Amino acid sequence: MKKLILKIDGIFLMVMGSIAALADLAGYLSGKGPFGKVYYNNVVVIGGFEAHCLAVVLGFTLFAKHKSADPIFFIKIAVVIHALLGISNLVWFKVFYETATVPMGYIATIAHFAFVLLHTTAIYKGNK
C-alpha cells in the first residue's frame, strides 16, 4: 500500500504542480487564467511559480522512487512536502479569495493534509 500511495502522490504533485505553474505563467504573461487579474505583470508571482515547479520535481521523485525496496525515506519526504504546502495554503489562504479560486484552495489544502495522514499512517504501520 505504501508504494501505491507514493505513486498516486507523485502523479498528483506532477499534474497539479504543472497545471498551477502554467496558470501562474498565463496570469503573469497575459493576465489570463484563474490568477490573471492578480498575477499580471506582478513580479511576486515568482514565488508561487517556483513552488509549483518544485512540486512537479518532487512529484517526479516520488513517482520514480515509489518502487524502492524501502520507500519509508520517500514517504517521510512526502509528509514534509505536504505538511509545508498545506500550512502555506492555510497561512496565505487569502490568495484564493483574491484570485476567486476558493474551491481550488479548499481542494488543494484538504488534499495536502490527506496525503500527510495517508503517509503518516503508512509510516506507523511500517514500523510494526
Secondary structure as UniProt FT lines:
FT   HELIX           2..30
FT   TURN            34..35
FT   HELIX           36..39
FT   TURN            40..41
FT   TURN            43..44
FT   HELIX           45..65
FT   TURN            66..67
FT   HELIX           72..91
FT   TURN            92..93
FT   HELIX           94..98
FT   TURN            99..100
FT   HELIX           102..126
//
